[in-house]
Amino acid sequence: MSIRNITLDRHLSLNGYYNYNEPLSCVKRLITAIISIDSCNLYDTCYNAMKTIMGLFWFLSWLLAYPLFRVFFGVEIQGRIPRKGAYIIACNHQSFLDPPIVGVCAFREIHFLAKTGLFGMSGWFRRLIESFNAVPISGTRGLRTAIRLLERGQVVTIFPEGTRSRNGAMLPFNPGVGYLAVNYQIPVIPVCIRNSNQPWWLIALRWYRLRIKYGDIIHPDGYAKTPAGYQRFSDRLREEILKLQ
């Protein structure tokens, strides 16, 4: 390992996790790492640092979005997500704000399984969500894409309800998340978002507190690779997310 990589690891490592509640903590570490290294290696340092955290486009977008959600919307983040390894994020779904909230607060590049109808709304909207790693669920194609991403150590976010809850009450979970987790032995992180369905201006005024909470990692051990087994695991995830509320 080069001295440059050792320096980056010293400044960017948080024992395998990110500290979400220290604003821009990892950005501070990134800047410190850059200025502590000889200027002739500046390009390589920046490039390796971006790869350590997330892709360049995602990282630059995060730099703009994170302060917006933390300062303007006052989002409160509880829990942690490992910075490396393949995981499925299973999250409740109340609002169109949910995907960007998960993307901003995960602090690593993630991918989303999204219903096909979103990609037919308009050309510009399709390009927007595709640029932020949305994958259409169309037949088996979306599942194959998710499997490839997980095999490469990526994080895939699924909203198991399949659609937004209009009244805030959590809907029954579909077995798809159970199919992926049980068949390919992928650990799942249950995530609960609260109050994202409230008017944005009331959230900005702190009338409602926008919260996201990460639960403990759940391993899909002991579940049969059958439709009933997939549904059992999905139901367990639903129960865990209800506990996070």
Buried (B, 14 or more C-beta within 10 A) or exposed (E): EEEBBEBBEEBBEBEEBBEBEEEEBBBEBBEBBBEEBEEEBEEEBBEBBBEBBBEEEBBEBBEEBBEEBBEEBBBBBBBBBBBEBBBBBBBBBBBEBBBBBBBBBBBBBBBBBBBEEBBEEEEEEBEEBEEBBBBBBEEEEBBEBBBEBBEEEBBBBBBBBBEBBEEBEBBEBBBBBBBBBBBBEBBBBBBBBBBBBBEBEEBBEEEBEBBBBBBEEBEBEEBEEEEEBBBBBBBBBBEBBEEBE
